[in-house]
Amino acid sequence: MKDFEEIRGLWKIQSPEPINIEDVLKKIEKQKHSYIRKLLIQTIAAAIALLFIVTVWLTATFHTWTSHLSMLIVIGSLYYFFRTQILDLYKINKAPCVFKKPEEYIAHMKEYKKSRFRFNTRSYQVYLILIALALCLFAVEIYYILPMSQLLAYVGLSAAWVLLCQFVFRKHYIRKEEQRLQDMIQELERLSQQFL
């Protein structure tokens, strides 16, 4: 037991290896660019989906008011998602410089991580509920124009999609995004600890 305590004491005394600043900054920049690229792809996909839904709404003939309402709900939801992604891209690009104010940059990244978590939990819940409502409203249109078997297939596939988004995709996405942001924050904190 005494040997174990001596080893533990030596471990505490031993100073950590100095961090190579250039490597850490390259890694942070790489992670930042990867994250920006992901946000940009999501933003472009939302814009394409938004244009597609608006085009369908303006060109297709719907027989019930519920279809128009469902299109408005989807357009509003997609617009909200698109706007949020644009604002997040702006926040990341306008972040304080790592070299000039590292503590401010770390605080900015922590606050950004909290805001993304709120978006991925609360806002995504509302977004998913609205999409599910739109799918239900559109089912009224399908009820009048398609056979019952196709209506049941639509309802089953829609329910499966919503449940998959809620319980699989969302959790995986949140976990991956949280880890990516946390890795960036930890690297920055390690770097700032070296200069204390």
Residue frames as a rotation matrix with the C-alpha (Angstrom) as fourth column:
MET 1
0.570 0.821 0.000 0.00
0.821 -0.570 0.000 0.00
0.000 0.000 -1.000 0.00
LYS 2
0.375 -0.521 -0.767 2.90
0.214 -0.756 0.619 2.31
-0.902 -0.396 -0.172 0.81
ASP 3
-0.669 -0.652 0.358 4.36
0.453 0.024 0.891 1.80
-0.590 0.758 0.279 -2.70
PHE 4
-0.079 0.744 0.663 1.04
0.978 -0.073 0.197 2.69
0.195 0.664 -0.722 -4.25
GLU 5
0.780 0.354 -0.516 0.93
0.513 -0.835 0.201 5.98
-0.360 -0.421 -0.833 -2.29
GLU 6
-0.098 -0.899 -0.427 4.48
0.150 -0.438 0.886 6.81
-0.984 0.023 0.177 -3.39
ILE 7
-0.677 -0.085 0.731 3.61
0.714 0.166 0.680 6.17
-0.179 0.983 -0.052 -7.03
ARG 8
0.361 0.903 0.231 0.49
0.918 -0.388 0.082 8.29
0.164 0.183 -0.969 -6.68
GLY 9
0.583 -0.232 -0.778 2.54
0.304 -0.826 0.474 11.09
-0.753 -0.513 -0.411 -5.16
LEU 10
-0.565 -0.824 0.038 5.00
0.274 -0.144 0.951 10.97
-0.778 0.548 0.307 -8.04
TRP 11
-0.343 0.531 0.775 2.13
0.936 0.124 0.329 11.04
0.079 0.839 -0.539 -10.50
LYS 12
0.714 0.653 -0.254 0.77
0.686 -0.725 0.064 14.23
-0.142 -0.220 -0.965 -8.94
ILE 13
0.250 -0.717 -0.650 4.19
0.136 -0.639 0.757 15.89
-0.959 -0.278 -0.062 -8.89
GLN 14
-0.564 -0.515 0.646 4.92
0.657 0.195 0.729 15.09
-0.501 0.835 0.228 -12.52
SER 15
-0.275 0.442 -0.854 3.97
-0.368 -0.869 -0.332 18.04
-0.888 0.223 0.401 -14.69
PRO 16
0.587 0.554 0.591 1.93
0.339 0.495 -0.800 17.41
-0.735 0.670 0.102 -17.83
GLU 17
-0.356 -0.716 0.600 3.68
0.837 0.041 0.545 17.50
-0.415 0.697 0.585 -21.14
PRO 18
-0.475 0.186 -0.860 3.50
-0.194 -0.976 -0.104 20.94
-0.858 0.118 0.499 -22.77
ILE 19
0.386 0.738 0.553 0.92
0.526 0.317 -0.789 21.26
-0.758 0.596 -0.267 -25.50
ASN 20
-0.742 -0.565 0.359 1.99
0.595 -0.310 0.742 22.14
-0.308 0.764 0.566 -29.01
ILE 21
-0.305 0.647 -0.699 0.02
-0.076 -0.748 -0.659 25.33
-0.949 -0.148 0.277 -29.67
GLU 22
-0.585 0.029 -0.811 0.12
-0.787 -0.261 0.559 25.00
-0.195 0.965 0.175 -33.45
ASP 23
-0.930 0.231 -0.286 -1.26
0.119 0.925 0.360 21.45
0.348 0.301 -0.888 -33.36
VAL 24
-0.539 0.759 -0.364 -4.09
0.636 0.084 -0.767 22.43
-0.552 -0.645 -0.528 -31.03
LEU 25
-0.269 0.431 -0.861 -5.02
-0.371 -0.872 -0.320 25.48
-0.889 0.233 0.394 -33.09
LYS 26
-0.779 -0.021 -0.627 -4.95
-0.612 0.247 0.751 23.45
0.139 0.969 -0.205 -36.31
LYS 27
-0.853 0.478 -0.210 -7.20
0.499 0.864 -0.061 20.84
0.153 -0.157 -0.976 -34.70
ILE 28
-0.360 0.733 -0.577 -9.60
0.383 -0.448 -0.808 23.52
-0.851 -0.512 -0.119 -33.46
GLU 29
-0.415 0.160 -0.895 -9.71
-0.706 -0.677 0.206 25.19
-0.573 0.718 0.395 -36.88
LYS 30
-0.912 0.065 -0.406 -10.31
-0.240 0.718 0.654 21.82
0.334 0.693 -0.639 -38.53
GLN 31
-0.659 0.704 -0.264 -13.15
0.725 0.501 -0.473 21.05
-0.201 -0.503 -0.841 -36.11
LYS 32
-0.308 0.531 -0.790 -14.60
-0.018 -0.833 -0.553 24.52
-0.951 -0.156 0.266 -36.62
HIS 33
-0.597 0.040 -0.801 -14.52
-0.779 -0.270 0.566 24.22
-0.194 0.962 0.193 -40.42
SER 34
-0.923 0.286 -0.257 -16.04
0.197 0.926 0.322 20.75
0.330 0.247 -0.911 -40.23
TYR 35
-0.478 0.767 -0.428 -18.83
0.661 -0.006 -0.750 22.07
-0.578 -0.642 -0.504 -38.01
ILE 36
-0.323 0.317 -0.891 -19.44
-0.446 -0.882 -0.152 25.07
-0.834 0.348 0.427 -40.31
ARG 37
-0.845 -0.025 -0.535 -19.56
-0.511 0.338 0.791 22.72
0.161 0.941 -0.298 -43.32
LYS 38
-0.786 0.591 -0.182 -22.18
0.617 0.772 -0.154 20.57
0.049 -0.233 -0.971 -41.55
LEU 39
-0.251 0.698 -0.670 -24.29
0.346 -0.582 -0.736 23.63
-0.904 -0.417 -0.096 -40.72
LEU 40
-0.516 -0.013 -0.857 -23.93
-0.664 -0.626 0.409 24.89
-0.542 0.780 0.314 -44.30
ILE 41
-0.947 0.183 -0.265 -25.10
-0.041 0.748 0.663 21.56
0.320 0.638 -0.700 -45.75
GLN 42
-0.520 0.793 -0.316 -28.10
0.799 0.322 -0.508 21.55
-0.301 -0.517 -0.801 -43.40
THR 43
-0.273 0.380 -0.884 -28.90
-0.067 -0.924 -0.377 25.15
-0.960 -0.044 0.278 -44.36
ILE 44
-0.741 -0.047 -0.670 -28.75
-0.661 -0.129 0.740 24.39
-0.121 0.990 0.065 -48.08
ALA 45
-0.877 0.444 -0.181 -30.91
0.389 0.880 0.274 21.27
0.281 0.170 -0.944 -47.59
ALA 46
-0.340 0.773 -0.535 -33.48
0.638 -0.229 -0.735 23.33
-0.691 -0.591 -0.416 -45.67
ALA 47
-0.398 0.148 -0.905 -33.50
-0.486 -0.871 0.072 25.98
-0.778 0.469 0.418 -48.41
ILE 48
-0.898 0.054 -0.437 -34.03
-0.372 0.437 0.819 23.34
0.235 0.898 -0.372 -51.12
ALA 49
-0.696 0.674 -0.247 -36.81
0.716 0.674 -0.182 21.68
0.044 -0.304 -0.952 -49.10
LEU 50
-0.317 0.563 -0.763 -38.42
0.273 -0.716 -0.642 25.06
-0.908 -0.412 0.073 -48.48
LEU 51
-0.579 0.052 -0.814 -38.37
-0.706 -0.531 0.469 25.95
-0.407 0.846 0.344 -52.18
PHE 52
-0.934 0.221 -0.282 -39.73
0.018 0.815 0.579 22.52
0.358 0.535 -0.765 -53.09
ILE 53
-0.531 0.769 -0.356 -42.64
0.783 0.284 -0.553 22.73
-0.325 -0.572 -0.753 -50.62
VAL 54
-0.292 0.404 -0.867 -43.52
-0.155 -0.914 -0.374 26.26
-0.944 0.025 0.330 -51.74
THR 55
-0.767 -0.040 -0.641 -43.45
-0.640 -0.030 0.768 25.13
-0.050 0.999 -0.002 -55.38
VAL 56
-0.847 0.489 -0.208 -45.67
0.448 0.867 0.217 22.14
0.287 0.091 -0.954 -54.64
TRP 57
-0.399 0.721 -0.567 -48.08
0.606 -0.257 -0.753 24.31
-0.688 -0.644 -0.334 -52.67
LEU 58
-0.313 0.240 -0.919 -48.34
-0.438 -0.895 -0.085 26.88
-0.843 0.376 0.385 -55.46
THR 59
-0.663 -0.040 -0.748 -48.63
-0.744 0.144 0.652 24.40
0.082 0.989 -0.125 -58.36
ALA 60
-0.926 0.314 -0.210 -50.61
0.313 0.949 0.039 21.47
0.211 -0.029 -0.977 -56.95
THR 61
-0.261 0.923 0.283 -54.38
-0.540 -0.383 0.749 21.40
0.800 0.043 0.598 -56.66
PHE 62
-0.990 -0.018 -0.140 -55.58
0.110 0.520 -0.847 20.60
0.088 -0.854 -0.513 -53.17
HIS 63
-0.329 0.944 -0.027 -59.19
0.275 0.123 0.953 19.73
0.903 0.306 -0.300 -52.35
THR 64
0.560 0.528 -0.638 -59.25
0.741 0.025 0.671 20.50
0.370 -0.849 -0.378 -48.62
TRP 65
0.725 -0.254 0.641 -58.25
-0.349 -0.937 0.024 23.45
0.594 -0.242 -0.767 -46.49
THR 66
0.876 -0.398 0.273 -56.28
-0.115 0.377 0.919 21.10
-0.469 -0.836 0.284 -44.24
SER 67
0.477 -0.728 0.493 -53.75
0.878 0.425 -0.222 20.55
-0.048 0.538 0.841 -47.02
HIS 68
0.392 -0.301 0.869 -53.16
0.228 -0.884 -0.409 24.29
0.891 0.358 -0.278 -47.34
LEU 69
0.820 -0.062 0.569 -52.78
-0.544 -0.393 0.741 24.55
0.178 -0.917 -0.357 -43.57
SER 70
0.790 -0.559 0.251 -50.35
0.357 0.752 0.554 21.63
-0.498 -0.348 0.794 -43.52
MET 71
0.345 -0.673 0.654 -48.26
0.817 -0.128 -0.562 23.28
0.462 0.729 0.506 -46.25
LEU 72
0.527 -0.109 0.843 -48.20
-0.241 -0.970 0.025 26.54
0.815 -0.216 -0.538 -44.28
ILE 73
0.914 -0.192 0.358 -47.09
-0.318 0.211 0.924 24.67
-0.253 -0.958 0.132 -41.15
VAL 74
0.582 -0.734 0.351 -44.29
0.758 0.646 0.094 22.89
-0.296 0.212 0.932 -43.03
ILE 75
0.321 -0.448 0.834 -43.18
0.539 -0.638 -0.550 26.13
0.778 0.627 0.037 -44.71
GLY 76
0.711 -0.009 0.703 -43.15
-0.475 -0.743 0.471 27.94
0.518 -0.669 -0.533 -41.36
SER 77
0.884 -0.383 0.270 -41.21
0.002 0.579 0.815 25.12
-0.468 -0.720 0.513 -39.70
LEU 78
0.429 -0.746 0.510 -38.65
0.903 0.348 -0.252 24.93
0.010 0.568 0.823 -42.49
TYR 79
0.439 -0.240 0.866 -38.27
0.156 -0.929 -0.336 28.71
0.885 0.282 -0.370 -42.49
TYR 80
0.878 -0.099 0.469 -37.65
-0.476 -0.289 0.830 28.67
0.054 -0.952 -0.301 -38.71
PHE 81
0.701 -0.645 0.306 -35.01
0.452 0.733 0.508 25.93
-0.552 -0.218 0.805 -39.11
PHE 82
0.364 -0.538 0.761 -33.39
0.824 -0.195 -0.532 27.76
0.435 0.820 0.372 -42.05
ARG 83
0.619 -0.058 0.783 -33.29
-0.183 -0.980 0.072 31.05
0.764 -0.188 -0.618 -40.12
THR 84
0.908 -0.272 0.317 -31.79
-0.284 0.157 0.946 29.39
-0.307 -0.949 0.065 -37.04
GLN 85
0.537 -0.740 0.404 -29.07
0.776 0.622 0.107 27.74
-0.331 0.256 0.908 -39.11
ILE 86
0.371 -0.374 0.850 -28.19
0.517 -0.677 -0.524 31.06
0.771 0.634 -0.057 -40.79
LEU 87
0.763 -0.042 0.645 -27.95
-0.470 -0.721 0.509 32.75
0.444 -0.692 -0.570 -37.38
ASP 88
0.836 -0.480 0.266 -25.73
0.081 0.588 0.805 29.95
-0.543 -0.651 0.530 -36.06
LEU 89
0.399 -0.707 0.583 -23.42
0.900 0.182 -0.395 30.24
0.173 0.683 0.709 -39.04
TYR 90
0.466 -0.165 0.869 -23.19
0.036 -0.978 -0.205 33.97
0.884 0.127 -0.449 -38.35
LYS 91
0.913 -0.081 0.400 -22.45
-0.408 -0.164 0.898 33.37
-0.007 -0.983 -0.183 -34.64
ILE 92
0.676 -0.691 0.257 -19.62
0.546 0.704 0.455 30.97
-0.495 -0.167 0.853 -35.40
ASN 93
0.246 -0.598 0.763 -18.04
0.859 -0.229 -0.457 33.18
0.448 0.768 0.457 -38.04
LYS 94
0.344 -0.060 0.937 -18.25
-0.139 -0.990 -0.013 36.29
0.929 -0.126 -0.349 -35.83
ALA 95
0.860 -0.073 -0.505 -16.79
0.492 0.383 0.782 34.58
0.136 -0.921 0.365 -32.76
PRO 96
0.776 -0.630 -0.026 -13.92
-0.571 -0.719 0.396 36.36
-0.268 -0.292 -0.918 -31.04
CYS 97
0.410 -0.720 -0.560 -10.44
-0.501 0.335 -0.798 35.41
0.762 0.608 -0.223 -32.23
VAL 98
0.833 -0.150 -0.532 -8.72
0.437 0.769 0.467 32.62
0.339 -0.621 0.706 -30.32
PHE 99
-0.117 -0.993 0.008 -5.40
0.818 -0.101 -0.566 34.52
0.563 -0.060 0.824 -30.28
LYS 100
-0.413 -0.061 0.909 -6.68
-0.099 -0.989 -0.111 37.88
0.905 -0.136 0.402 -29.10
LYS 101
-0.261 0.439 0.860 -9.12
-0.955 -0.248 -0.164 36.80
0.141 -0.864 0.484 -26.38
PRO 102
-0.718 -0.076 -0.692 -8.90
-0.188 0.978 0.088 33.07
0.670 0.193 -0.717 -25.59
GLU 103
-0.907 0.404 -0.116 -11.02
0.240 0.270 -0.933 33.26
-0.345 -0.874 -0.342 -22.41
GLU 104
-0.315 0.811 -0.493 -13.73
-0.661 -0.560 -0.500 35.17
-0.682 0.168 0.712 -24.27
TYR 105
-0.348 0.130 -0.928 -13.64
-0.831 0.416 0.370 32.61
0.434 0.900 -0.037 -27.08
ILE 106
-0.916 0.010 -0.401 -14.00
0.168 0.918 -0.360 29.72
0.365 -0.397 -0.842 -24.59
ALA 107
-0.677 0.710 -0.193 -16.93
0.019 -0.245 -0.969 31.52
-0.736 -0.660 0.153 -22.91
HIS 108
-0.245 0.561 -0.791 -18.47
-0.926 -0.377 0.019 32.12
-0.288 0.737 0.611 -26.35
MET 109
-0.588 -0.028 -0.808 -18.14
-0.469 0.826 0.313 28.42
0.659 0.563 -0.499 -27.27
LYS 110
-0.943 0.266 -0.202 -19.70
0.324 0.577 -0.750 27.34
-0.083 -0.772 -0.630 -23.96
GLU 111
-0.422 0.820 -0.387 -22.64
-0.347 -0.540 -0.766 29.70
-0.837 -0.189 0.513 -24.48
TYR 112
-0.290 0.263 -0.920 -23.01
-0.950 0.038 0.310 28.53
0.117 0.964 0.239 -28.08
LYS 113
-0.876 -0.071 -0.477 -23.01
-0.058 0.997 -0.041 24.90
0.479 -0.008 -0.878 -26.91
LYS 114
-0.758 0.639 -0.131 -25.85
0.237 0.082 -0.968 25.71
-0.608 -0.765 -0.213 -24.46
SER 115
-0.215 0.706 -0.675 -27.87
-0.720 -0.582 -0.379 27.49
-0.660 0.404 0.633 -27.14
ARG 116
-0.480 0.004 -0.877 -27.44
-0.746 0.524 0.411 24.56
0.462 0.851 -0.248 -29.57
PHE 117
-0.965 0.157 -0.210 -28.54
0.240 0.851 -0.467 22.14
0.105 -0.501 -0.859 -26.85
ARG 118
-0.466 0.842 -0.273 -31.67
-0.116 -0.364 -0.924 24.23
-0.877 -0.399 0.267 -26.27
PHE 119
-0.178 0.373 -0.910 -32.32
-0.962 -0.263 0.081 24.30
-0.209 0.890 0.406 -30.01
ASN 120
-0.649 -0.177 -0.740 -31.77
-0.485 0.845 0.223 20.55
0.586 0.504 -0.634 -30.38
THR 121
-0.895 0.376 -0.241 -34.10
0.439 0.648 -0.623 19.72
-0.078 -0.663 -0.745 -27.50
ARG 122
-0.324 0.834 -0.447 -36.91
0.253 -0.379 -0.890 22.24
-0.912 -0.401 -0.089 -27.03
SER 123
-0.161 0.259 -0.952 -37.04
-0.758 -0.651 -0.049 23.83
-0.632 0.714 0.302 -30.47
TYR 124
-0.847 -0.178 -0.501 -36.64
-0.480 0.662 0.576 20.51
0.229 0.728 -0.646 -32.24
GLN 125
-0.771 0.634 0.054 -39.55
0.467 0.621 -0.630 19.11
-0.433 -0.460 -0.775 -30.18
VAL 126
-0.012 0.778 -0.628 -41.79
-0.151 -0.623 -0.768 21.93
-0.988 0.086 0.125 -31.38
TYR 127
-0.380 -0.240 -0.894 -40.51
-0.890 -0.167 0.423 21.51
-0.251 0.956 -0.150 -34.94
LEU 128
-0.986 -0.040 -0.163 -41.22
-0.084 0.957 0.277 17.76
0.145 0.287 -0.947 -34.88
ILE 129
-0.487 0.871 -0.071 -44.70
0.447 0.179 -0.876 18.24
-0.750 -0.458 -0.477 -33.38
LEU 130
0.030 0.481 -0.876 -45.55
-0.538 -0.731 -0.420 20.76
-0.843 0.484 0.237 -36.11
ILE 131
-0.645 -0.302 -0.702 -44.30
-0.760 0.345 0.550 18.42
0.076 0.889 -0.452 -38.85
ALA 132
-0.937 0.345 0.052 -46.35
0.325 0.917 -0.230 15.57
-0.127 -0.198 -0.972 -37.35
LEU 133
-0.179 0.899 -0.399 -49.41
0.146 -0.377 -0.915 17.85
-0.973 -0.222 -0.064 -37.24
ALA 134
-0.164 0.050 -0.985 -48.84
-0.863 -0.491 0.118 18.80
-0.478 0.870 0.124 -40.88
LEU 135
-0.927 -0.188 -0.324 -48.62
-0.326 0.831 0.451 15.12
0.184 0.523 -0.832 -41.85
CYS 136
-0.668 0.744 0.022 -51.90
0.521 0.488 -0.700 14.45
-0.532 -0.456 -0.714 -40.01
LEU 137
0.004 0.675 -0.737 -53.63
-0.262 -0.711 -0.653 17.38
-0.965 0.196 0.174 -41.72
PHE 138
-0.441 -0.228 -0.868 -52.39
-0.887 -0.037 0.460 16.20
-0.137 0.973 -0.185 -45.09
ALA 139
-0.968 0.129 0.214 -53.83
0.123 0.992 -0.043 12.74
-0.218 -0.015 -0.976 -44.34
VAL 140
-0.099 0.977 -0.188 -57.29
0.050 -0.184 -0.982 14.34
-0.994 -0.107 -0.031 -44.62
GLU 141
0.088 0.044 -0.995 -56.55
-0.910 -0.403 -0.098 15.16
-0.406 0.914 0.005 -48.27
ILE 142
-0.803 -0.479 -0.354 -55.25
-0.581 0.761 0.288 11.65
0.132 0.438 -0.890 -48.88
TYR 143
-0.668 0.622 0.409 -58.39
0.078 0.605 -0.792 10.18
-0.740 -0.497 -0.453 -47.30
TYR 144
0.298 0.876 -0.380 -60.52
-0.287 -0.297 -0.911 11.72
-0.910 0.381 0.163 -50.05
ILE 145
0.430 -0.126 -0.894 -58.34
-0.894 -0.195 -0.403 10.84
-0.123 0.973 -0.197 -53.05
LEU 146
-0.516 -0.692 -0.505 -56.60
-0.727 0.666 -0.170 7.52
0.454 0.280 -0.846 -52.31
PRO 147
0.305 0.593 -0.746 -57.82
-0.068 0.794 0.604 4.05
0.950 -0.133 0.282 -51.35
MET 148
0.885 0.153 0.439 -57.89
-0.432 -0.080 0.898 3.14
0.172 -0.985 -0.005 -47.65
SER 149
0.767 -0.639 -0.055 -54.88
0.635 0.743 0.212 0.82
-0.094 -0.197 0.976 -47.97
GLN 150
-0.007 -0.793 0.610 -52.70
0.692 -0.444 -0.569 3.68
0.722 0.418 0.552 -49.25
LEU 151
0.422 0.225 0.878 -54.01
-0.402 -0.822 0.403 5.99
0.813 -0.523 -0.257 -46.55
LEU 152
0.993 -0.047 0.106 -53.07
-0.071 0.473 0.878 3.42
-0.091 -0.880 0.467 -43.90
ALA 153
0.409 -0.900 0.152 -49.63
0.894 0.362 -0.262 3.01
0.181 0.243 0.953 -45.50
TYR 154
0.045 -0.336 0.941 -49.18
0.188 -0.922 -0.338 6.81
0.981 0.192 0.022 -45.43
VAL 155
0.711 0.293 0.640 -50.21
-0.529 -0.377 0.760 7.01
0.464 -0.879 -0.113 -41.77
GLY 156
0.928 -0.369 -0.043 -47.96
0.329 0.763 0.556 4.08
-0.172 -0.530 0.830 -40.82
LEU 157
0.175 -0.907 0.383 -44.93
0.882 -0.029 -0.471 5.45
0.438 0.420 0.795 -42.67
SER 158
0.181 -0.050 0.982 -45.51
-0.110 -0.993 -0.031 8.95
0.977 -0.102 -0.185 -41.30
ALA 159
0.907 0.191 0.375 -45.80
-0.388 0.036 0.921 7.67
0.163 -0.981 0.107 -37.72
ALA 160
0.716 -0.698 -0.025 -42.68
0.689 0.700 0.188 5.52
-0.114 -0.152 0.982 -38.17
TRP 161
0.073 -0.704 0.707 -40.76
0.621 -0.522 -0.585 8.50
0.781 0.482 0.399 -39.55
VAL 162
0.423 0.145 0.894 -41.76
-0.440 -0.830 0.343 10.80
0.792 -0.539 -0.287 -36.69
LEU 163
0.980 -0.040 0.194 -40.89
-0.153 0.468 0.870 8.15
-0.125 -0.883 0.453 -34.08
LEU 164
0.509 -0.845 0.166 -37.57
0.850 0.462 -0.254 7.42
0.137 0.270 0.953 -35.78
CYS 165
0.073 -0.441 0.895 -36.71
0.220 -0.868 -0.446 11.12
0.973 0.229 0.034 -35.83
GLN 166
0.621 0.281 0.731 -37.68
-0.560 -0.493 0.666 11.53
0.548 -0.823 -0.149 -32.18
PHE 167
0.881 -0.118 0.459 -36.04
-0.342 0.511 0.789 8.49
-0.328 -0.851 0.410 -30.63
VAL 168
0.566 -0.716 0.410 -33.13
0.743 0.658 0.123 7.61
-0.357 0.235 0.904 -32.91
PHE 169
0.216 -0.508 0.834 -31.93
0.774 -0.432 -0.464 10.41
0.596 0.745 0.300 -35.18
ARG 170
0.682 0.119 0.722 -32.38
-0.182 -0.928 0.325 13.24
0.708 -0.353 -0.611 -32.69
LYS 171
0.929 -0.332 0.164 -30.51
-0.100 0.202 0.974 11.49
-0.357 -0.921 0.154 -29.87
HIS 172
0.386 -0.819 0.425 -27.65
0.883 0.461 0.087 10.50
-0.267 0.342 0.901 -32.15
TYR 173
0.290 -0.223 0.931 -27.42
0.568 -0.743 -0.355 13.99
0.770 0.631 -0.089 -33.62
ILE 174
0.856 0.067 0.512 -27.44
-0.323 -0.704 0.632 15.70
0.403 -0.707 -0.581 -30.20
ARG 175
0.809 -0.575 0.120 -24.80
0.235 0.505 0.830 13.33
-0.539 -0.643 0.544 -28.83
LYS 176
0.238 -0.740 0.630 -22.53
0.971 0.172 -0.165 13.84
0.014 0.651 0.759 -31.85
GLU 177
0.371 -0.048 0.928 -22.90
0.294 -0.941 -0.166 17.65
0.881 0.334 -0.335 -31.88
GLU 178
0.957 -0.012 0.288 -22.38
-0.274 -0.351 0.895 17.93
0.091 -0.936 -0.339 -28.11
GLN 179
0.624 -0.766 0.155 -19.23
0.559 0.576 0.596 15.83
-0.546 -0.285 0.788 -28.35
ARG 180
0.193 -0.540 0.819 -17.85
0.883 -0.269 -0.385 17.88
0.428 0.798 0.424 -31.24
LEU 181
0.528 0.065 0.847 -18.38
-0.095 -0.986 0.135 21.17
0.844 -0.152 -0.514 -29.39
GLN 182
0.970 -0.166 0.177 -17.10
-0.161 0.106 0.981 19.72
-0.181 -0.980 0.076 -26.11
ASP 183
0.466 -0.845 0.263 -13.89
0.863 0.500 0.078 18.53
-0.197 0.190 0.962 -27.80
MET 184
0.158 -0.377 0.913 -13.26
0.516 -0.756 -0.402 22.04
0.842 0.535 0.075 -29.12
ILE 185
0.740 0.186 0.646 -13.87
-0.378 -0.679 0.629 23.56
0.556 -0.710 -0.432 -25.68
GLN 186
0.911 -0.411 0.041 -11.59
0.210 0.545 0.812 21.03
-0.356 -0.730 0.583 -23.95
GLU 187
0.249 -0.851 0.464 -8.76
0.943 0.104 -0.315 21.67
0.220 0.516 0.828 -26.40
LEU 188
0.225 -0.108 0.968 -9.07
0.111 -0.984 -0.136 25.41
0.968 0.138 -0.209 -25.81
GLU 189
0.902 0.144 0.407 -9.14
-0.372 -0.219 0.902 24.97
0.220 -0.965 -0.144 -22.04
ARG 190
0.699 -0.715 0.013 -6.06
0.660 0.652 0.374 22.73
-0.276 -0.253 0.927 -22.14
LEU 191
0.071 -0.665 0.744 -4.31
0.783 -0.425 -0.454 25.37
0.618 0.615 0.490 -24.18
SER 192
0.416 0.134 0.900 -5.29
-0.239 -0.938 0.250 28.19
0.878 -0.319 -0.358 -21.82
GLN 193
0.998 -0.054 0.014 -4.21
0.004 0.324 0.946 26.14
-0.056 -0.945 0.323 -18.77
GLN 194
0.405 -0.908 0.109 -0.72
0.898 0.372 -0.234 25.90
0.172 0.192 0.966 -20.20
PHE 195
-0.207 -0.495 0.844 -0.33
0.416 -0.825 -0.382 29.68
0.886 0.272 0.377 -20.00
LEU 196
0.793 0.548 0.266 -1.62
-0.014 -0.420 0.907 30.14
0.609 -0.723 -0.326 -16.46
